[in-house]
Amino acid sequence: MSHLKYYHYEGQGVEKRDRFWYSQAVRVGDRIECAGQGGWDPITGEFFKEINAQIDQAFKNVEINLKNAGGKGWSQVYRVNSYHVPINNEALDAMVRNFKKYMPDHQPIWTCVGVSRLGEDDMRVEIEVVAHDQEGATVAAATASTPEGGNLSLPHCSLA
């Protein structure tokens, strides 16, 4: 699928590409589809231990991923799939709190699933999204594809 443009943000985006052989995002026309983002520090990969902090960081990682793929962020998201270990009211409340923070002007469609395990040992949440980015599609089409994809510079996150 060489006609598609794949993206890997600096730090964990590149590390996960190399370690697990997958991309963080792909542009398909005017859509950006993002691989599941967890509550990891985007540079070091360390997971936050507390579920609220992990969900908050996963939302930040989705924002980083979307912007790295040329999008504007959560304001363009129309579909969210989230996976939780465990699924409980605390996790759901944290998701809703972040929806209201990142998408105050719209309510996406959302599928929320409880699972027994996610891709890494300390991972308690995984959030994947699809965003509509009509303006960015034109810019992306004009930009030559590179094996590295986008390369957004990230600040270091503090694990508290």
Buried (B, 14 or more C-beta within 10 A) or exposed (E): EEEEBBBBBBBBBBBBBEEEEEBBBBBEEBBBBBBBBBBBBBBEBEBBEEBBBBBBBBBBBBBBBBBBBBBBBBBBBBBBBBBBBEBEEBBBEBBEBBBEEBBEEEEBEBEBEEEEEBEBEBBBBBBBBBBBBEEBBEEBEEEEEEEEBBBBEBEEBEBE
